[in-house]
């Protein structure tokens, strides 16, 4: 069982769903971020509990060659969409998508299935296959 599978098992045993695992460098420190979701929402106690359970595994299978900070958090209201299931779970939300032609499309995610997404933009419906998406995220109009 690889590291992601071990983390997924811990997350799911805590009644949550693994959204993503991200390794980044922020403020001159390495961060190993485990992003979790739940229909009921995520609270600090649940994040701390999952963090305590994941930490011993990371002591054995160091993910970033030594020094790093472990963070367990929710994806937030504005989050990156990387996987098909991220898009499918975000139907009805506002999204911003950069396609292969580096055009940026903004609008409401109307539909998402296994092959493509449909965005309702100010110009009408835009259909995009996942292969044509460079990056995507949800956004919130304040």
Buried (B, 14 or more C-beta within 10 A) or exposed (E): EEBEEBBBBBBEEBEBBBBBBBEEEEEEEBBBBBBBBBEEEBEEEBBEBBBEBBEEBBEEEEBBEEEBEBBBBBBEEEBBBBEBEBBBBBBEBBBBBBBEEEEEBEBEBBBBEEEBBBBBEEEEEBEBEBEEBEEBBBEEEE
